[in-house]
Amino acid sequence: MLEATSFHQETPPPLLSDKAPDDWTPYRSQAHSIDHLLNIWAASLIQAGSKTTLFSDHQGIYKTIDNTPIGNVKWQSFSVKYTGTIPDEGATPWMADSHDVWFHDPRDVVWNMLANPDYAIEIDLKPYCEFATDNNERRWQDFMSGDWAWSQADMIANDTDPHGSTFVPIILRSDKTTVSSLKPGMTEFEVARFRDGHYCRIIYGLGPYIADYKEQVLLACIVRRWCLSHCENLDEINLCHSRLHTDALIEECDHMTLWNEYGIVGELMPFTNDFPHADTHELLAPDLLHQIIKGAYKDHLVEWVKKYLLRTHGKIVAVPSFPGLHRFPQGRHFKRWTGDDLKALMKVYLPAIEGYVPIDVVHIFCVFLKFCYLVRCNVITEKSLDEIQDTLTHFHKYREIFKTTEVVLTFSLPRQHSMSHYVSLIQQFGAPNASHVDFRTRGMLSGTFLSSILATLEPLVEDRQPHKPSIAQQNAAELEPPDVIQSTSILDADVNADYEDKAQSVPALADKFNIPNLADLVRQFLVKQLHPDKDPTEVPSSFMESPCYEGRIRVFNSINILCTWRGGHTCKDCVFVITDPHAPGMQGMDIARVLTFFSFRLRGGYYPCAVVRWFNRVGEGPDDDTGMWMVKLSSIGIHAHFMVIHVDTIFRSAHLIPVYGTEPLPLPIKFHHVLDIFTLFYVNRYADHHAFEIAS
């Protein structure tokens, strides 16, 4: 440590000593461990058939990290302090404290985004209107496809100063303190470097402000429990506020009249008034998570049916697992709801309450979920907007059940009311969930999700289609309700059985899953694979009479299908299987439960397969009340209906929820039991967006 007296007053401070290149203090070097892990990784890749590895040693990783570009936008800060009158009594500490606000300059952030080559095909540089080629139907997708961006471009075109500039809209979730640096560039163009290295004129504009209702009240300077409409009664249809009309009212009316008659706080002014071409009443957009999912769904609908749910929690517990779906092991009494919890509850709640609430309550949840999925589609058409509006109309119709049962007295609820603004907001700002990712150029559309994995192990045979016997298509509308649950003896089984001893032959696999005719199923599979275009009666009899395949097989025990994971329970997933590639959605698919994957080679061909048990569709369409397809376990006589199929016919995973009935579930029943003890299921169209499109 150097003493201050050792230096002259004007002597500059000593330079910091340079660290050695390998000095990562306080971190320790892990080069040896990294090299060891890379060797293990390389061995696994070579075993899987790969001829290359990603990194030869730790130096390769270090070089890649060092060459990773990082942003150069610095953190900035300022302090704010309350300047109003501090009361002598009852003053809170924040009134006297100074508060630091840290931020990145949005101007620098925008410039970095415009110059980033990774966004070369991801940013629309001009507004556009998109129409379908077959029927000239308008389509809304990305932000620039909306009417608002088009109108802003028109204003720029009419102004001689910024004429020819690229419009750069700024979508907000913060207050004015972080966008002030952009204000000069909203009236006079700036010159910025773009991703192709060229420099272009740009002009900024404040875009939509995505906010929860409380934030909207603050931003729009309106009275709480009012919307952006002119009427306190949100049940009525009203015109929206506008900056021009609000300014006129403030000019003509006193503060009391503004507050009581128009819901306007006359003493305050929206911060957007300081920016050109910005009207906060036009730009405010609802927050889907907080206003619709948390507000309208959890705080309104779920709370309203609580008195009907005294026994429902047991059913929410017994929902089968599904990738990306949160579970509710306790069923109810949550201390804290997260966004993931709310979204997960939406996906499993409807079947759980059926039978415990009036049918209109089931209907309202059905149309509400449909509304949420429709507004979150990546592409929204004029037909979609009509469907959204129709769904909203039915929502308003069915929710009257809560008034007639005296659960609520009014529907003048701002967050629920925000649903009525979605159609116009989509027209203005495009699809809320729009994404534009070129999956094809990223190699993500080749093959299926299974074939892409198995391709690292063996070459695949393409274009294999199984033929499902007609018995799997039988109409099961005559299903008797008492047969919903099978014997619960499965609960006594060892659900944590060890599946590590993989079978290496068809007979061994047949013994493992107790499928005596598995060898015949493999032969039927081969007949279809080797003679895909022939009727079974035209297949050479020599092959039909040949012995079963007796070679070695390779079993793949997927984590989600057979193996236990971290001490958990086995889970044999269900899947959508393409049985008619020419029919749309569920009309061309059936549901099957995968028992295992295996593969084998024969006559120079490679056959990746799955052993599945089929379900039959119930009826010719979705259930009228829940909007979900129903399926039941398929049988041939008294025997379960199994089949061997090619993995390329598996479209994606499916989530089944039992039709629980009205009786409480026995406490021993857990989520990993239900696919074994129930016989009637809903195909959960609300599991994710893909399932919603398939099973609609």
C-alpha positions as a printed Julia matrix, in Angstrom:
696×3 Matrix{Float64}:
   0.0     0.0     0.0
   1.47    3.37   -1.05
   1.27    6.29    1.32
  -0.35    9.5     0.03
   2.6    11.56    1.33
   4.94    9.72   -1.07
   3.64   11.71   -4.03
   3.69   15.32   -5.08
   0.26   16.97   -5.13
   0.17   17.2    -8.94
   1.67   13.78   -9.62
  -0.71   11.64  -11.73
  -1.87    8.37  -10.19
   0.22    5.28  -10.96
  -0.94    3.07  -13.8
  -2.65   -0.15  -12.91
  -0.4    -3.15  -13.32
  -1.38   -5.43  -16.2
  -2.57   -8.89  -15.3
  -1.03  -11.95  -16.83
  -3.11  -13.38  -19.71
  -4.04  -16.4   -17.62
  -4.81  -14.43  -14.45
  -8.58  -14.79  -13.88
  -8.52  -13.82  -10.21
 -10.66  -14.45   -8.21
 -11.64  -17.34  -10.49
  -9.57  -20.49  -10.7
  -8.46  -22.02  -13.98
 -10.62  -24.99  -14.97
  -8.76  -25.78  -18.2
  -8.01  -29.39  -17.23
 -11.62  -30.08  -16.26
 -12.9   -28.44  -19.44
 -10.58  -30.58  -21.58
 -11.8   -33.7   -19.77
 -15.45  -32.82  -20.35
 -14.76  -32.03  -24.01
 -13.15  -35.46  -24.46
 -16.24  -37.14  -23.01
 -18.49  -35.05  -25.26
 -16.36  -35.84  -28.34
 -16.51  -39.56  -27.58
 -20.29  -39.47  -27.36
 -20.54  -37.62  -30.68
 -18.22  -40.08  -32.42
 -20.21  -42.99  -31.01
 -23.35  -41.38  -32.43
 -21.78  -41.22  -35.89
 -20.48  -37.65  -35.97
 -17.17  -37.01  -37.69
 -16.55  -33.61  -36.13
 -16.51  -32.07  -32.68
 -17.36  -28.52  -31.68
 -14.21  -27.73  -29.68
 -10.87  -29.5   -29.65
  -9.8   -28.15  -26.25
 -10.37  -25.35  -23.77
  -8.48  -22.88  -25.96
 -11.16  -23.28  -28.62
 -13.88  -22.4   -26.11
 -11.91  -19.42  -24.8
 -11.39  -18.11  -28.33
 -15.09  -18.41  -29.13
 -16.0   -16.56  -25.93
 -13.45  -13.83  -26.6
 -14.8   -13.34  -30.13
 -18.4   -13.04  -28.96
 -19.53   -9.49  -29.73
 -21.08   -7.58  -26.86
 -23.06   -4.36  -26.78
 -21.34   -1.1   -25.97
 -24.3     0.74  -24.48
 -23.24    2.07  -21.11
 -25.37    2.28  -18.02
 -26.44    5.79  -17.05
 -28.21    7.07  -14.0
 -29.92   10.06  -12.48
 -31.54   10.8    -9.15
 -35.11   11.78   -8.41
 -36.64   13.16   -5.25
 -40.11   14.11   -4.15
 -40.53   17.89   -4.35
 -44.04   18.24   -3.0
 -45.13   19.28    0.46
 -44.08   16.85    3.18
 -46.7    16.62    5.95
 -45.59   17.16    9.54
 -47.17   13.86   10.59
 -47.52   10.61    8.74
 -44.77   11.28    6.19
 -43.37    8.15    4.58
 -39.59    7.67    4.17
 -39.65    7.8     0.36
 -40.73   11.45    0.48
 -37.39   12.49    1.94
 -35.15    9.97    0.2
 -33.32   10.39   -3.09
 -33.83    7.58   -5.59
 -31.4     6.47   -8.29
 -32.72    5.47  -11.72
 -30.41    3.39  -13.95
 -31.03    2.95  -17.65
 -29.53    2.34  -21.08
 -29.91    5.2   -23.52
 -32.68    3.92  -25.83
 -31.18    5.82  -28.76
 -27.95    3.82  -28.49
 -29.91    0.59  -28.04
 -31.94    1.27  -31.19
 -28.8     2.07  -33.18
 -27.21   -1.2   -32.06
 -30.3    -3.14  -33.14
 -30.4    -1.46  -36.56
 -26.7    -2.22  -37.13
 -26.86   -5.81  -35.86
 -26.41   -8.26  -38.79
 -28.33  -10.92  -36.85
 -31.46   -8.87  -37.52
 -30.8    -8.67  -41.25
 -34.0   -10.54  -42.14
 -35.85   -9.97  -38.89
 -36.78   -6.27  -39.15
 -39.42   -4.83  -41.47
 -38.15   -1.46  -42.68
 -41.46   -0.23  -44.08
 -45.16   -0.65  -43.3
 -47.12   -3.05  -45.45
 -50.6    -4.48  -45.95
 -50.68   -8.21  -46.59
 -53.48  -10.02  -48.41
 -53.99  -13.71  -49.13
 -53.53  -14.61  -52.78
 -56.46  -17.01  -52.92
 -59.24  -14.84  -51.45
 -57.71  -11.36  -51.03
 -58.25  -11.59  -47.24
 -56.29   -9.11  -45.1
 -53.68  -10.62  -42.8
 -52.05   -9.08  -39.73
 -48.76  -10.44  -38.46
 -45.75   -8.35  -37.56
 -46.03   -4.86  -36.12
 -45.48   -3.14  -39.46
 -48.53   -4.91  -40.91
 -50.85   -2.78  -38.75
 -52.72    0.36  -39.79
 -50.95    2.57  -37.23
 -47.49    2.14  -38.79
 -48.98    2.84  -42.21
 -50.58    6.09  -41.02
 -47.32    7.19  -39.39
 -45.48    6.6   -42.66
 -48.08    8.73  -44.44
 -47.38   11.62  -42.06
 -43.63   11.29  -42.66
 -44.22   11.26  -46.42
 -46.24   14.47  -46.2
 -43.49   16.29  -44.3
 -40.71   17.6   -46.51
 -38.03   17.59  -43.81
 -37.98   13.87  -42.86
 -39.21   12.75  -46.3
 -37.53    9.52  -47.35
 -36.67    8.48  -43.79
 -37.17    4.99  -42.42
 -39.78    4.97  -39.68
 -38.46    3.44  -36.44
 -41.33    2.87  -33.95
 -40.47    2.53  -30.27
 -42.66    0.04  -28.4
 -42.74    0.99  -24.74
 -42.99   -0.61  -21.33
 -41.34    2.23  -19.39
 -41.94    5.9   -18.6
 -40.79    9.07  -20.27
 -37.5     9.25  -18.41
 -35.99    6.62  -20.68
 -37.23    7.91  -24.05
 -36.48   11.63  -23.82
 -33.26   11.21  -25.83
 -35.34   10.1   -28.8
 -37.49   13.22  -28.95
 -35.23   15.27  -31.27
 -35.24   12.41  -33.76
 -39.03   12.46  -33.98
 -39.13   15.71  -35.94
 -35.67   15.82  -37.55
 -34.15   12.76  -39.16
 -30.95   11.13  -37.93
 -28.5     9.09  -39.98
 -27.84    5.59  -38.63
 -25.83    2.63  -39.83
 -27.9    -0.39  -40.84
 -27.1    -4.1   -40.76
 -25.8    -4.09  -44.38
 -23.23   -1.41  -43.61
 -25.1     1.4   -45.36
 -26.28    4.58  -43.67
 -29.92    5.64  -43.87
 -32.14    8.4   -42.58
 -34.37    7.39  -39.68
 -37.22    9.07  -37.86
 -38.51    7.84  -34.48
 -42.06    7.58  -33.24
 -43.62    6.45  -29.97
 -45.42    3.2   -30.6
 -47.86    1.21  -28.48
 -47.39    1.21  -24.73
 -48.03   -2.26  -23.28
 -49.26   -1.79  -19.72
 -51.34   -3.31  -16.97
 -54.52   -1.47  -16.01
 -52.95    0.38  -13.07
 -50.21    1.66  -15.37
 -52.82    2.68  -17.95
 -54.66    4.75  -15.34
 -51.44    6.58  -14.52
 -50.34    7.05  -18.13
 -53.71    8.21  -19.45
 -54.38   10.4   -16.39
 -57.85    8.92  -15.89
 -59.83    8.0   -12.81
 -59.44    4.47  -11.5
 -62.15    1.99  -12.51
 -62.66    3.92  -15.71
 -61.42    2.63  -19.02
 -60.2     4.73  -21.93
 -63.87    5.24  -22.77
 -66.02    8.22  -21.79
 -68.34    6.28  -19.53
 -67.85    4.77  -16.1
 -70.19    1.88  -16.98
 -67.88   -0.45  -18.86
 -70.79   -2.74  -19.75
 -71.81   -0.16  -22.33
 -70.17    0.43  -25.7
 -68.56    3.87  -25.82
 -66.24    5.92  -27.94
 -62.65    6.14  -26.77
 -60.79    9.13  -25.41
 -58.58   11.06  -27.78
 -55.95   13.68  -27.12
 -57.88   16.29  -29.09
 -61.15   15.69  -27.25
 -59.47   15.48  -23.84
 -57.68   18.8   -24.42
 -61.01   20.38  -25.38
 -62.69   19.06  -22.23
 -59.87   20.33  -20.02
 -60.22   23.74  -21.66
 -63.97   23.95  -21.07
 -64.68   22.0   -17.84
 -63.67   22.38  -14.22
 -61.74   19.62  -12.45
 -64.77   18.25  -10.61
 -66.76   17.86  -13.84
 -63.81   16.23  -15.55
 -63.47   13.74  -12.69
 -67.15   12.85  -12.24
 -68.46   13.06  -15.8
 -65.51   12.01  -17.93
 -63.11   10.19  -15.61
 -60.29   12.62  -16.43
 -57.76   13.88  -13.88
 -57.52   17.47  -15.03
 -54.47   18.35  -12.93
 -52.28   15.84  -14.77
 -51.06   15.6   -18.35
 -49.98   12.39  -20.16
 -46.23   12.39  -20.82
 -46.89   11.55  -24.48
 -48.23   15.09  -24.96
 -44.59   16.21  -25.03
 -43.89   14.06  -28.09
 -45.04   14.67  -31.68
 -47.81   12.54  -33.22
 -48.3    10.67  -29.9
 -51.74   10.12  -28.41
 -51.59    8.02  -25.26
 -55.24    7.0   -25.63
 -54.49    5.43  -29.02
 -51.2     3.85  -27.99
 -52.15    2.09  -24.75
 -52.36   -1.67  -25.29
 -53.42   -4.21  -22.63
 -50.94   -6.55  -21.04
 -52.15  -10.03  -21.95
 -50.64  -11.7   -18.9
 -51.72   -9.25  -16.21
 -55.02   -7.98  -17.59
 -56.42  -11.03  -19.36
 -54.82  -14.1   -17.77
 -54.3   -12.82  -14.23
 -57.16  -10.3   -14.21
 -60.07  -11.62  -16.24
 -59.19  -15.28  -15.73
 -57.72  -15.78  -12.29
 -59.07  -12.79  -10.34
 -62.51  -12.89  -11.97
 -63.56  -16.24  -13.44
 -61.66  -18.55  -11.1
 -62.68  -16.56   -8.04
 -66.3   -16.59   -9.19
 -66.48  -20.36   -9.32
 -64.64  -21.04   -6.07
 -67.8   -22.04   -4.25
 -68.3   -24.78   -6.84
 -64.76  -26.12   -6.41
 -64.79  -27.74   -3.0
 -63.63  -31.04   -4.47
 -62.01  -29.94   -7.72
 -58.48  -29.65   -6.36
 -58.08  -33.43   -6.3
 -58.64  -33.54  -10.03
 -56.13  -30.81  -10.81
 -53.55  -32.86   -8.92
 -54.3   -35.91  -11.09
 -53.52  -34.33  -14.47
 -50.96  -36.25  -16.54
 -47.63  -34.55  -17.1
 -46.81  -32.85  -20.39
 -43.66  -31.12  -21.67
 -43.65  -27.47  -20.6
 -46.77  -27.85  -18.44
 -46.48  -26.96  -14.75
 -48.14  -29.3   -12.3
 -50.16  -28.56   -9.16
 -49.13  -31.19   -6.59
 -51.23  -29.57   -3.85
 -54.17  -28.64   -6.06
 -55.03  -25.34   -4.35
 -54.08  -22.81   -1.61
 -51.22  -21.25   -3.59
 -49.2   -18.72   -1.64
 -48.01  -16.92   -4.76
 -49.2   -17.14   -8.34
 -46.58  -16.79  -11.06
 -47.28  -16.21  -14.73
 -46.36  -19.83  -15.47
 -48.74  -21.05  -12.76
 -51.62  -19.07  -14.25
 -50.97  -20.26  -17.79
 -50.69  -23.85  -16.59
 -53.94  -23.6   -14.64
 -55.73  -22.37  -17.75
 -54.68  -25.52  -19.6
 -56.09  -28.02  -17.1
 -58.87  -26.21  -15.26
 -61.82  -26.78  -17.59
 -62.08  -30.61  -17.33
 -61.66  -30.36  -13.56
 -64.72  -28.16  -12.99
 -67.02  -29.93  -15.44
 -69.87  -31.57  -13.55
 -69.52  -29.26  -10.55
 -70.71  -25.99  -12.11
 -73.62  -24.95  -14.35
 -73.06  -25.7   -18.03
 -72.82  -21.99  -18.89
 -69.82  -21.73  -16.58
 -68.16  -24.52  -18.57
 -69.05  -22.64  -21.74
 -67.57  -19.37  -20.52
 -64.23  -20.99  -19.72
 -64.28  -22.68  -23.11
 -64.84  -19.44  -25.04
 -62.4   -17.51  -22.82
 -59.61  -20.0   -23.55
 -60.47  -19.88  -27.23
 -60.25  -16.08  -27.14
 -56.79  -16.2   -25.53
 -55.45  -18.61  -28.14
 -56.99  -16.74  -31.06
 -55.5   -13.36  -30.12
 -52.09  -14.97  -29.66
 -51.91  -16.53  -33.11
 -48.83  -15.52  -35.09
 -50.97  -14.59  -38.1
 -54.47  -13.13  -37.75
 -56.82  -12.79  -40.71
 -60.11  -10.98  -41.25
 -61.8   -14.32  -40.6
 -59.83  -14.61  -37.36
 -61.03  -11.17  -36.25
 -64.63  -12.22  -36.9
 -64.01  -15.36  -34.87
 -62.47  -13.33  -32.02
 -65.46  -10.99  -32.0
 -67.89  -13.93  -32.08
 -66.05  -15.57  -29.19
 -66.2   -12.33  -27.22
 -69.95  -12.07  -27.88
 -70.47  -15.58  -26.5
 -68.28  -14.73  -23.52
 -70.56  -11.81  -22.65
 -73.58  -14.06  -23.1
 -72.4   -16.91  -20.91
 -71.02  -14.75  -18.1
 -74.58  -13.69  -17.26
 -74.78  -16.93  -15.25
 -72.72  -15.19  -12.57
 -75.32  -12.43  -12.31
 -78.3   -14.76  -12.24
 -76.66  -16.76   -9.45
 -75.83  -13.48   -7.65
 -72.11  -14.19   -7.62
 -71.43  -10.7    -9.02
 -73.6    -7.63   -9.45
 -71.75   -5.91  -12.3
 -69.33   -6.68  -15.09
 -67.96   -3.14  -15.15
 -64.44   -4.48  -14.63
 -61.61   -2.67  -16.49
 -59.31   -5.65  -16.96
 -62.08   -7.88  -18.27
 -63.37   -5.0   -20.36
 -59.97   -4.72  -22.08
 -60.86   -7.85  -24.06
 -63.26   -5.73  -26.12
 -60.35   -3.62  -27.42
 -58.34   -6.47  -28.93
 -59.9    -6.5   -32.4
 -59.17   -2.81  -32.99
 -55.7    -3.09  -31.43
 -54.79   -5.98  -33.74
 -55.87   -3.92  -36.72
 -53.71   -1.04  -35.49
 -50.59   -2.83  -34.26
 -50.61   -6.33  -35.8
 -50.76   -9.7   -34.08
 -49.71   -9.43  -30.39
 -47.78  -12.7   -30.57
 -46.4   -12.32  -34.1
 -43.02  -13.87  -34.74
 -41.03  -14.1   -37.93
 -38.42  -16.81  -37.59
 -37.2   -18.59  -40.69
 -37.15  -22.11  -39.33
 -36.39  -23.59  -42.75
 -33.07  -21.76  -43.16
 -32.17  -22.92  -39.67
 -32.71  -26.55  -40.66
 -35.59  -26.97  -38.22
 -38.2   -28.21  -40.7
 -36.41  -31.32  -41.91
 -38.01  -34.57  -40.81
 -39.93  -34.95  -37.56
 -38.95  -34.23  -34.0
 -38.09  -37.92  -33.57
 -36.33  -38.48  -36.86
 -34.1   -35.46  -36.21
 -32.92  -37.09  -32.99
 -32.58  -40.62  -34.33
 -30.75  -39.33  -37.4
 -27.68  -38.91  -35.22
 -27.75  -42.63  -34.58
 -28.83  -44.25  -37.84
 -29.93  -43.11  -41.33
 -33.67  -43.0   -41.64
 -36.0   -44.28  -44.3
 -38.25  -41.47  -45.47
 -41.9   -41.3   -46.41
 -43.12  -44.23  -44.37
 -46.84  -44.22  -43.64
 -48.53  -46.89  -41.51
 -52.02  -48.09  -42.21
 -54.24  -48.14  -39.19
 -56.97  -50.79  -39.27
 -60.52  -49.55  -39.5
 -61.24  -50.64  -35.95
 -59.34  -47.61  -34.7
 -61.77  -45.4   -36.56
 -64.89  -46.9   -35.05
 -67.37  -44.45  -33.6
 -67.44  -44.77  -29.83
 -70.44  -42.55  -29.17
 -72.2   -45.42  -27.48
 -69.64  -45.44  -24.64
 -71.3   -46.07  -21.29
 -70.4   -43.6   -18.51
 -69.81  -46.28  -15.82
 -66.78  -47.5   -17.78
 -64.83  -44.29  -17.29
 -62.45  -45.82  -14.72
 -60.88  -49.26  -14.93
 -59.68  -51.31  -11.99
 -57.32  -49.37   -9.76
 -55.1   -52.39   -9.21
 -52.44  -50.52  -11.16
 -51.87  -48.49   -8.01
 -50.36  -51.56   -6.41
 -47.82  -51.96   -9.2
 -44.23  -50.93   -8.9
 -44.41  -47.64  -10.78
 -40.68  -47.12  -10.31
 -39.74  -50.35  -12.08
 -36.23  -50.44  -13.48
 -36.26  -50.19  -17.26
 -32.54  -50.17  -17.78
 -32.49  -53.82  -18.94
 -33.32  -53.08  -22.57
 -34.73  -55.9   -24.66
 -32.61  -56.94  -27.65
 -35.12  -59.06  -29.54
 -38.78  -58.91  -30.46
 -39.75  -61.83  -28.17
 -37.95  -60.18  -25.25
 -39.74  -56.91  -25.95
 -43.05  -58.78  -26.16
 -42.45  -60.33  -22.74
 -41.44  -56.99  -21.27
 -44.7   -55.29  -22.27
 -46.9   -58.37  -22.16
 -47.86  -58.16  -25.84
 -47.94  -61.82  -27.0
 -48.63  -60.92  -30.65
 -45.86  -58.33  -30.98
 -44.02  -60.48  -33.53
 -47.14  -60.46  -35.72
 -47.4   -56.68  -35.32
 -43.79  -56.31  -36.48
 -44.54  -58.48  -39.51
 -47.61  -56.39  -40.36
 -45.45  -53.29  -40.05
 -42.87  -54.72  -42.46
 -45.53  -55.7   -44.99
 -46.72  -52.1   -45.12
 -43.19  -50.69  -45.26
 -42.02  -53.0   -48.04
 -45.27  -52.8   -50.02
 -46.72  -49.34  -49.15
 -48.83  -49.05  -52.31
 -50.32  -52.52  -52.38
 -53.46  -53.89  -50.87
 -52.68  -56.56  -48.24
 -54.33  -59.15  -50.51
 -51.8   -58.3   -53.24
 -48.74  -58.82  -51.05
 -46.79  -61.95  -52.07
 -47.91  -64.86  -49.96
 -44.3   -65.99  -49.56
 -43.62  -62.92  -47.48
 -46.85  -63.17  -45.52
 -45.98  -66.73  -44.6
 -42.36  -65.95  -43.77
 -41.25  -66.28  -40.15
 -41.25  -63.21  -37.94
 -38.27  -60.94  -37.76
 -35.79  -62.64  -35.46
 -32.84  -60.28  -35.68
 -31.51  -57.95  -33.06
 -33.42  -54.78  -32.17
 -32.24  -51.62  -30.53
 -34.52  -50.12  -27.87
 -34.48  -46.39  -27.1
 -35.84  -45.66  -23.67
 -36.77  -41.99  -23.87
 -36.72  -40.09  -20.57
 -40.29  -38.94  -21.15
 -41.53  -42.39  -22.09
 -39.91  -45.11  -20.06
 -37.06  -44.17  -17.81
 -37.54  -42.68  -14.39
 -35.98  -39.25  -13.98
 -34.53  -38.01  -10.72
 -36.5   -40.54   -8.73
 -39.74  -39.7   -10.5
 -42.36  -41.98  -12.0
 -42.49  -43.61  -15.4
 -44.53  -41.78  -18.0
 -45.53  -43.22  -21.36
 -46.4   -40.19  -23.44
 -49.31  -39.86  -25.83
 -48.86  -38.62  -29.38
 -50.75  -37.44  -32.46
 -50.23  -39.99  -35.25
 -50.91  -39.14  -38.88
 -53.27  -41.76  -40.27
 -54.72  -39.74  -43.16
 -52.32  -37.07  -44.47
 -55.02  -35.59  -46.7
 -57.53  -34.82  -43.92
 -57.23  -31.66  -41.76
 -56.4   -31.67  -38.05
 -57.9   -34.39  -35.91
 -59.8   -35.77  -38.9
 -56.5   -37.05  -40.22
 -54.88  -38.01  -36.94
 -55.41  -40.46  -34.13
 -54.13  -40.57  -30.58
 -51.78  -43.28  -29.39
 -49.79  -43.95  -26.26
 -46.16  -44.81  -26.89
 -44.82  -47.75  -24.92
 -41.31  -47.73  -26.36
 -39.17  -46.89  -29.36
 -37.03  -49.48  -31.1
 -35.25  -49.97  -34.43
 -33.89  -52.77  -36.59
 -32.33  -53.41  -40.0
 -33.66  -55.69  -42.72
 -32.69  -56.12  -46.38
 -30.54  -53.0   -46.32
 -33.27  -50.84  -44.83
 -33.4   -49.14  -41.46
 -36.71  -49.06  -39.54
 -37.14  -46.79  -36.5
 -40.42  -47.83  -34.85
 -42.67  -47.27  -31.9
 -44.93  -49.7   -30.09
 -48.19  -47.88  -29.37
 -51.61  -48.48  -27.95
 -54.42  -46.81  -29.87
 -57.28  -44.63  -28.71
 -60.56  -44.29  -30.61
 -62.15  -40.91  -31.26
 -65.53  -40.42  -29.6
 -67.97  -38.82  -32.02
 -67.29  -36.94  -35.23
 -66.16  -33.67  -33.66
 -65.19  -31.92  -30.43
 -67.43  -32.1   -27.37
 -70.11  -29.39  -27.53
 -69.56  -28.18  -23.97
 -65.77  -28.18  -23.56
 -64.74  -27.76  -27.19
 -62.3   -30.68  -26.85
 -62.16  -33.97  -28.69
 -62.79  -37.07  -26.62
 -61.04  -40.43  -27.03
 -61.3   -43.8   -25.37
 -58.94  -46.73  -25.18
 -59.2   -48.95  -28.25
 -59.6   -52.69  -28.01
 -59.89  -55.6   -30.4
 -62.4   -57.83  -28.73
 -61.24  -58.17  -25.16
 -57.64  -57.36  -25.98
 -55.9   -53.99  -26.01
 -55.23  -52.61  -29.47
 -51.47  -52.36  -30.01
 -49.53  -51.59  -33.18
 -46.0   -51.01  -34.43
 -45.71  -47.74  -36.38
 -42.93  -45.81  -38.09
 -41.69  -42.88  -36.02
 -42.07  -40.48  -38.96
 -45.84  -40.82  -38.67
 -45.75  -39.36  -35.16
 -46.64  -35.7   -35.6
 -46.1   -34.43  -32.06
 -46.92  -35.14  -28.42
 -50.53  -35.05  -27.22
 -51.87  -34.26  -23.76
 -54.83  -36.26  -22.46
 -56.9   -35.31  -19.43
 -59.36  -37.86  -18.0
 -63.09  -37.31  -18.05
 -63.26  -37.38  -14.27
 -67.0   -37.63  -13.75
 -68.66  -36.2   -10.67
 -67.28  -38.5    -7.99
 -64.23  -37.45   -5.94
 -61.0   -39.19   -6.86
 -59.5   -41.62   -4.34
 -56.52  -40.05   -2.6
 -54.0   -42.7    -3.79
 -54.54  -41.69   -7.43
 -51.68  -39.54   -8.7
 -50.92  -37.94  -12.04
 -48.83  -40.91  -13.22
 -51.74  -43.31  -12.63
 -54.54  -41.74  -14.63
 -53.59  -42.95  -18.12
 -53.68  -46.51  -16.77
 -56.93  -46.4   -14.78
 -59.21  -44.14  -16.85
 -60.67  -45.15  -20.19
 -62.24  -41.9   -21.4
 -60.16  -38.76  -22.0
 -60.22  -35.25  -23.39
 -57.56  -34.35  -25.96
 -56.31  -31.15  -24.35
 -56.42  -28.56  -27.12
 -55.26  -25.93  -24.62
 -51.91  -27.6   -23.88
 -50.15  -25.24  -26.3
 -50.69  -23.39  -29.57
 -49.89  -26.39  -31.74
 -52.4   -28.58  -29.94
 -55.0   -25.81  -30.24
 -54.59  -25.72  -34.02
 -54.59  -29.5   -34.4
 -57.46  -30.36  -32.06
 -59.82  -27.48  -32.87
